[in-house]
Amino acid sequence: MKILVIGAGGREHAIVWAIQKTSSEISKVFCTPGNAGIAQDARTLPLQADDHASLIAFAESEKIDLTFVGPEAPLVAGIVDAFDQKGLPIVGPTSAAARLEGSKVFAKDFMRRHRIPTAAYRASQTVDEAKLALRSGEFGEADSRVVIKADGLAAGKGVVVATSRADAEVALEDLMVKHVAGKSAASQVIIEEALVGKEVSLLLFSDGNNYALMPPARDHKRIGENDTGPNTGGMGSITDDSILDSATLSRVVQEIVEPTLEGARSEGFAFKGVLFLGLMLTDAGPKLLEYNVRFGDPETQAILVRLETDLVAIFDSMRRGTIDQRQIKWRSGASACVILANRGYPGKYETGAVIEGLTAAEAGAVKVFHAGTTISSDGVVRAAGGRVLGVTAAADNLDRALDSCYGAIRKISWDGMQFRRDIGRSAVA
């Protein structure tokens, strides 16, 4: 089989690596546009994820057997619909289903329609309307925490957890007037109560009717240790049995997973693809923060290092509607992924520094997934993005997985490298 993976980050590197590791009937794996690490595991192509016509032309000319889409933007833009129209096998939700991530307003209204537990919210189409909602007292007093979310895709920059009404109004100005997350992303916003509890990421493979859960994960969003500083795309993730107990998982399945998939079917967009549930475990029970309609990053890295089943076979089962017939095996134990980022991230960051120590870091049971890297003709790898590398390991327990990651990190260096030293430590303690 010939496989095409669309995307360029750490998530896509993990997908490509897992395909090569678990799938035996693969002749070629292509990835576009890819990065320096992906280029070691697949043939990379200079095609962009939003260039649907060129991607279709390549899939047709190369007779690609299966295409998998990593990032959310092409899914929301309808790449699956475009491939389907040409009769090209592709895995992922249609544009109608991708609205669960593409519009926060649509997603919250969907949750309300299907009685899925979530935070109280209000949608606003203007900054003045949003400020009036804040001042109404609906979301607490002036010093209460509140969450502001841009409606559309914002590349991780569209959610602000404000510690006061004054901070919330600044966030509204930034999103709706200054357009810091893009002009189209915040044409409307969600104002949402700030839930209290532990966050959990639960991902699943879905064929529209049936589903298979992946190991629950926990992401670490803030740039600073002890969860301080601004939100990022994710500074690390873990998987471990302690993240979600069986009783809570059962509630999540009954109250969130199954109503979501049934609701999607009832509204005419059966969900086929990877569905990501961002959960908050509150004193009142699990509540849904958001949907993503694809693998998360860096959750994917931590999850896929534990996969033992043929990933391409899983993708094919999702496409054919037979995921319930596929037994999916995961390595027991735990895993961790620690992100190495460039100085200045998540704001304006530096690029171009030479990365040292990559070969030495992978000498043990560690995989270094590339996110923002480039490689020159002489083989020199440079830091080229905000998040640069994801140092990842699986082990019999979380403590050992984290020790492996941080041991490998000591071998890697470049001018401007930053990372959190407390990923997963609260779970170990």
C-alpha positions as CSV (number, residue, x, y, z in Angstrom):
1,M,0.0,0.0,0.0
2,K,0.9,3.6,-0.6
3,I,0.0,6.0,2.2
4,L,-0.2,9.8,2.2
5,V,-0.1,11.7,5.5
6,I,-1.0,15.4,5.4
7,G,0.7,17.7,7.9
8,A,4.1,19.0,9.2
9,G,4.2,18.8,13.0
10,G,5.1,16.4,15.8
11,R,1.6,14.8,15.5
12,E,2.3,13.9,11.9
13,H,5.8,12.6,12.7
14,A,4.3,10.3,15.3
15,I,1.6,9.1,12.8
16,V,4.2,8.4,10.1
17,W,6.5,6.6,12.6
18,A,3.6,4.5,13.9
19,I,2.6,3.5,10.4
20,Q,6.2,2.3,9.7
21,K,6.4,0.6,13.0
22,T,3.1,-1.3,13.1
23,S,2.1,-1.8,9.5
24,S,3.7,-4.6,7.5
25,E,2.0,-4.1,4.1
26,I,3.3,-0.6,3.3
27,S,5.4,0.0,0.2
28,K,5.7,3.8,0.5
29,V,4.7,6.5,3.0
30,F,4.5,10.1,1.7
31,C,4.1,13.1,4.0
32,T,3.4,16.7,2.9
33,P,4.9,19.1,3.7
34,G,6.6,17.2,6.5
35,N,9.7,18.3,8.4
36,A,13.3,17.2,9.0
37,G,12.4,14.3,11.3
38,I,9.5,13.0,9.1
39,A,12.0,13.0,6.1
40,Q,13.9,10.2,7.9
41,D,10.7,8.0,8.0
42,A,8.9,9.0,4.8
43,R,9.2,10.8,1.5
44,T,8.3,14.4,2.0
45,L,6.7,16.6,-0.6
46,P,6.5,20.4,-1.1
47,L,2.7,20.5,-1.1
48,Q,0.7,22.5,1.5
49,A,-2.2,21.1,3.5
50,D,-4.6,23.8,2.1
51,D,-3.8,23.1,-1.5
52,H,-6.5,20.5,-2.1
53,A,-6.2,20.4,-5.8
54,S,-2.5,19.6,-5.8
55,L,-3.0,17.0,-3.1
56,I,-5.8,15.3,-5.1
57,A,-3.6,15.4,-8.2
58,F,-0.8,13.7,-6.4
59,A,-3.0,11.1,-4.9
60,E,-4.4,10.3,-8.3
61,S,-1.1,10.2,-10.1
62,E,0.7,8.2,-7.4
63,K,-2.3,5.9,-6.9
64,I,-2.3,6.5,-3.2
65,D,-4.3,3.7,-1.3
66,L,-5.1,5.8,1.8
67,T,-4.7,9.4,2.8
68,F,-4.8,10.5,6.5
69,V,-5.2,14.2,7.4
70,G,-3.4,15.4,10.5
71,P,-4.3,19.1,11.1
72,E,-7.7,20.6,11.6
73,A,-7.7,23.4,9.0
74,P,-7.9,21.2,5.9
75,L,-10.6,19.1,7.6
76,V,-12.7,22.1,8.3
77,A,-12.1,23.4,4.8
78,G,-13.5,20.2,3.3
79,I,-10.6,18.1,2.1
80,V,-12.3,14.9,2.9
81,D,-15.4,15.9,0.9
82,A,-13.1,16.8,-2.0
83,F,-11.3,13.5,-2.0
84,D,-14.6,11.6,-1.6
85,Q,-15.9,13.3,-4.7
86,K,-13.0,12.0,-6.7
87,G,-13.4,8.5,-5.2
88,L,-10.0,8.7,-3.4
89,P,-9.8,6.8,-0.1
90,I,-9.2,9.2,2.8
91,V,-9.7,9.1,6.6
92,G,-11.2,12.0,8.5
93,P,-14.5,13.8,9.2
94,T,-16.4,15.7,6.5
95,S,-16.6,19.5,6.7
96,A,-20.0,19.2,8.2
97,A,-18.6,17.0,11.0
98,A,-15.5,19.1,11.4
99,R,-17.7,22.0,12.5
100,L,-17.4,20.4,16.0
101,E,-14.0,22.0,16.1
102,G,-14.3,24.6,13.4
103,S,-16.9,26.6,15.3
104,K,-17.0,26.8,19.1
105,V,-20.5,28.3,18.9
106,F,-21.7,25.3,16.8
107,A,-20.1,22.9,19.2
108,K,-21.5,24.4,22.3
109,D,-25.0,24.5,20.8
110,F,-24.6,20.9,19.7
111,M,-23.7,19.9,23.3
112,R,-26.8,21.8,24.5
113,R,-29.1,20.1,22.0
114,H,-27.8,16.6,23.0
115,R,-27.7,17.2,26.7
116,I,-23.9,16.7,26.9
117,P,-22.5,18.1,30.2
118,T,-20.5,21.3,29.6
119,A,-19.8,24.7,31.1
120,A,-22.5,27.4,31.0
121,Y,-21.9,29.8,28.1
122,R,-23.1,32.6,26.0
123,A,-22.2,33.5,22.4
124,S,-21.7,37.1,21.4
125,Q,-21.2,38.6,17.9
126,T,-19.8,42.0,18.9
127,V,-17.4,43.2,21.5
128,D,-20.0,45.4,23.0
129,E,-22.5,42.6,23.3
130,A,-19.8,40.4,24.9
131,K,-18.9,43.1,27.5
132,L,-22.6,43.5,28.4
133,A,-22.8,39.8,29.0
134,L,-19.7,40.0,31.3
135,R,-21.2,42.9,33.2
136,S,-24.6,41.2,33.7
137,G,-23.3,39.1,36.6
138,E,-24.2,35.8,34.8
139,F,-20.5,34.8,35.0
140,G,-19.9,35.9,38.6
141,E,-18.5,39.0,40.2
142,A,-15.8,41.4,38.8
143,D,-13.0,39.2,40.3
144,S,-14.4,35.9,39.0
145,R,-12.5,33.7,36.5
146,V,-14.1,33.4,33.1
147,V,-13.1,31.8,29.8
148,I,-13.1,33.7,26.5
149,K,-13.0,31.6,23.3
150,A,-12.8,32.7,19.7
151,D,-15.4,30.9,17.6
152,G,-13.1,29.8,14.8
153,L,-9.8,28.1,14.3
154,A,-7.1,30.1,16.0
155,A,-4.0,27.9,16.1
156,G,-4.1,27.6,19.9
157,K,-4.4,31.4,20.4
158,G,-8.1,31.6,20.7
159,V,-8.7,30.7,24.3
160,V,-8.1,32.9,27.3
161,V,-8.7,32.0,30.9
162,A,-9.2,35.4,32.4
163,T,-8.8,35.9,36.2
164,S,-11.1,38.9,36.4
165,R,-13.7,40.8,34.4
166,A,-11.1,43.4,33.5
167,D,-8.8,40.8,32.1
168,A,-11.7,39.3,30.2
169,E,-12.5,42.6,28.6
170,V,-8.9,43.0,27.5
171,A,-9.1,39.5,26.0
172,L,-12.3,40.5,24.1
173,E,-10.5,43.6,22.7
174,D,-7.5,41.5,21.7
175,L,-9.6,38.9,19.9
176,M,-12.5,41.0,18.4
177,V,-10.8,44.3,17.8
178,K,-7.1,43.7,17.5
179,H,-7.6,40.3,15.9
180,V,-4.6,38.7,17.6
181,A,-5.9,35.2,16.7
182,G,-6.9,36.2,13.1
183,K,-9.8,38.3,11.8
184,S,-12.1,35.5,10.9
185,A,-11.5,33.4,14.1
186,A,-13.2,35.9,16.4
187,S,-16.1,37.2,14.3
188,Q,-18.0,35.9,17.3
189,V,-16.9,34.6,20.7
190,I,-18.0,32.3,23.5
191,I,-18.0,33.5,27.1
192,E,-17.9,30.5,29.4
193,E,-17.9,29.7,33.1
194,A,-14.5,28.6,34.3
195,L,-14.7,25.0,35.4
196,V,-12.5,23.7,38.2
197,G,-10.9,20.3,38.2
198,K,-8.4,18.2,36.4
199,E,-8.2,18.2,32.6
200,V,-8.1,14.9,30.7
201,S,-7.9,14.3,26.9
202,L,-9.8,11.3,25.7
203,L,-9.3,10.3,22.0
204,L,-11.2,7.7,20.1
205,F,-11.3,6.1,16.6
206,S,-14.8,6.3,15.1
207,D,-16.3,4.8,12.0
208,G,-19.5,6.8,12.3
209,N,-21.4,4.1,14.3
210,N,-18.8,2.3,16.4
211,Y,-15.7,3.5,18.2
212,A,-12.6,2.4,20.0
213,L,-11.0,4.4,22.8
214,M,-7.4,5.3,23.1
215,P,-5.5,5.5,26.4
216,P,-6.5,8.7,28.3
217,A,-3.9,11.4,28.2
218,R,-3.2,14.6,30.1
219,D,-1.8,17.7,28.3
220,H,0.2,20.5,29.9
221,K,-0.8,23.7,28.2
222,R,0.9,26.5,30.0
223,I,4.5,27.6,29.2
224,G,5.7,27.7,32.8
225,E,6.2,25.2,35.4
226,N,3.4,24.7,38.0
227,D,1.0,25.7,35.2
228,T,2.0,29.3,35.0
229,G,2.2,31.8,32.2
230,P,0.3,31.9,28.9
231,N,-1.3,28.9,27.1
232,T,0.6,27.1,24.4
233,G,-0.2,24.4,21.9
234,G,1.0,22.0,24.6
235,M,4.3,21.6,26.4
236,G,4.0,17.9,27.2
237,S,1.6,15.1,27.7
238,I,1.3,11.8,29.6
239,T,-0.7,8.6,29.5
240,D,-1.2,6.6,32.6
241,D,-4.0,4.5,34.3
242,S,-4.2,7.0,37.1
243,I,-5.5,9.7,34.8
244,L,-9.1,8.4,34.5
245,D,-10.6,5.7,36.8
246,S,-13.0,3.1,35.4
247,A,-16.1,4.6,37.0
248,T,-15.4,8.1,35.6
249,L,-14.5,6.6,32.2
250,S,-17.9,4.8,32.2
251,R,-19.7,8.1,32.8
252,V,-17.7,9.8,30.1
253,V,-18.7,7.1,27.6
254,Q,-22.4,7.2,28.6
255,E,-22.8,10.9,29.0
256,I,-20.4,12.3,26.4
257,V,-19.0,9.8,23.9
258,E,-22.1,8.0,22.9
259,P,-24.4,11.0,22.9
260,T,-21.9,12.8,20.7
261,L,-21.7,10.1,18.0
262,E,-25.5,9.5,18.2
263,G,-26.1,13.3,17.9
264,A,-23.9,13.6,14.9
265,R,-25.7,10.7,13.2
266,S,-29.1,12.3,14.0
267,E,-28.0,15.6,12.5
268,G,-26.8,14.0,9.3
269,F,-23.0,14.0,9.7
270,A,-21.9,10.7,11.1
271,F,-18.5,11.2,12.5
272,K,-15.7,9.1,10.8
273,G,-12.2,9.9,12.0
274,V,-10.3,10.6,15.2
275,L,-12.4,12.5,17.8
276,F,-10.7,14.3,20.6
277,L,-12.6,15.1,23.8
278,G,-11.2,17.8,26.1
279,L,-12.6,17.0,29.5
280,M,-12.7,18.6,32.9
281,L,-13.2,16.3,35.9
282,T,-15.3,18.5,38.2
283,D,-16.8,17.7,41.6
284,A,-20.1,17.4,39.7
285,G,-18.8,14.9,37.3
286,P,-17.0,15.0,34.0
287,K,-17.8,17.9,31.7
288,L,-16.8,18.5,28.0
289,L,-14.6,21.5,27.4
290,E,-14.2,21.2,23.6
291,Y,-14.1,18.9,20.6
292,N,-11.2,18.4,18.3
293,V,-11.8,16.5,15.1
294,R,-8.3,15.0,14.8
295,F,-5.3,13.7,16.8
296,G,-4.1,16.2,19.4
297,D,-0.5,17.4,19.7
298,P,1.4,16.4,21.9
299,E,-1.1,13.8,23.0
300,T,-0.6,11.8,19.8
301,Q,3.1,11.3,20.5
302,A,2.5,9.9,24.0
303,I,-0.4,7.7,22.8
304,L,1.0,6.2,19.6
305,V,4.3,5.0,21.3
306,R,2.0,2.6,23.1
307,L,0.2,1.3,20.0
308,E,0.8,-2.3,19.0
309,T,-1.9,-2.8,16.4
310,D,-1.5,-2.0,12.7
311,L,-2.3,1.7,12.4
312,V,-3.2,1.6,8.7
313,A,-5.6,-1.3,9.4
314,I,-7.2,0.8,12.1
315,F,-7.6,3.7,9.6
316,D,-9.0,1.4,7.0
317,S,-11.6,0.0,9.5
318,M,-12.6,3.6,10.3
319,R,-13.2,4.3,6.7
320,R,-15.1,1.0,6.0
321,G,-17.3,1.1,9.1
322,T,-15.7,-1.9,10.8
323,I,-13.8,-0.6,13.8
324,D,-15.9,-2.8,16.1
325,Q,-14.3,-5.8,14.3
326,R,-10.8,-4.6,15.0
327,Q,-9.1,-5.6,18.2
328,I,-6.7,-2.8,19.1
329,K,-3.8,-3.5,21.5
330,W,-1.9,-1.1,23.6
331,R,1.4,-1.6,25.5
332,S,0.6,-1.7,29.2
333,G,2.2,0.9,31.5
334,A,2.5,4.6,30.8
335,S,4.2,7.1,28.5
336,A,5.3,10.7,28.3
337,C,6.2,13.4,25.8
338,V,8.1,16.5,26.8
339,I,8.2,19.4,24.3
340,L,11.3,21.3,23.6
341,A,10.5,24.8,22.3
342,N,12.3,27.9,21.0
343,R,13.0,30.9,23.2
344,G,10.1,33.4,23.1
345,Y,7.4,30.8,22.4
346,P,4.4,31.1,22.6
347,G,5.1,34.7,21.6
348,K,7.6,35.7,18.9
349,Y,10.3,33.2,18.9
350,E,13.8,32.8,17.5
351,T,14.7,30.3,14.8
352,G,17.7,28.9,12.9
353,A,19.8,27.5,15.8
354,V,21.6,24.3,15.1
355,I,20.3,21.3,17.2
356,E,22.9,19.1,18.7
357,G,22.6,15.6,20.3
358,L,19.6,14.1,18.5
359,T,21.4,10.8,17.7
360,A,22.6,10.4,21.3
361,A,19.1,11.2,22.7
362,E,17.6,8.3,20.8
363,A,20.2,5.8,21.8
364,G,17.9,4.3,24.5
365,A,14.2,3.6,24.5
366,V,13.3,7.1,23.4
367,K,11.8,8.5,20.3
368,V,12.4,12.2,19.4
369,F,9.5,13.4,17.2
370,H,10.2,16.5,15.2
371,A,7.7,19.4,15.1
372,G,9.4,22.6,13.9
373,T,12.6,21.6,12.3
374,T,14.4,22.0,8.9
375,I,17.4,20.2,7.5
376,S,20.1,21.6,5.2
377,S,21.8,19.8,2.3
378,D,24.7,19.0,4.6
379,G,22.4,17.2,7.1
380,V,22.4,20.0,9.8
381,V,19.1,20.1,11.6
382,R,17.9,23.5,12.8
383,A,15.1,24.7,15.1
384,A,12.5,26.4,12.9
385,G,9.3,26.5,14.8
386,G,7.8,27.5,18.2
387,R,7.5,23.9,19.4
388,V,10.6,22.1,18.0
389,L,10.9,18.6,19.3
390,G,8.8,16.1,21.3
391,V,11.0,13.7,23.4
392,T,8.8,10.7,24.0
393,A,9.1,7.4,25.8
394,A,6.9,4.5,27.0
395,A,7.7,2.4,30.1
396,D,6.2,0.1,32.7
397,N,5.2,3.1,34.8
398,L,5.0,6.8,34.4
399,D,8.0,7.6,36.6
400,R,10.3,5.5,34.3
401,A,8.9,7.0,31.2
402,L,9.5,10.5,32.5
403,D,13.0,9.6,33.6
404,S,13.8,8.3,30.1
405,C,12.5,11.6,28.5
406,Y,14.4,13.9,30.8
407,G,17.5,11.7,30.5
408,A,17.4,12.1,26.7
409,I,16.7,15.8,27.0
410,R,20.1,16.3,28.8
411,K,21.8,15.2,25.6
412,I,20.0,17.7,23.3
413,S,20.9,21.4,23.0
414,W,20.5,24.5,20.9
415,D,20.8,28.2,21.6
416,G,17.3,29.2,22.9
417,M,16.0,25.8,23.9
418,Q,13.3,25.9,26.7
419,F,11.1,23.1,28.3
420,R,9.1,22.4,31.4
421,R,10.8,20.2,34.0
422,D,7.6,19.2,35.7
423,I,5.6,17.4,33.0
424,G,3.6,14.6,34.6
425,R,5.2,15.0,38.0
426,S,2.0,15.8,39.8
427,A,0.6,12.5,38.6
428,V,3.7,10.6,39.9
429,A,3.4,12.3,43.3
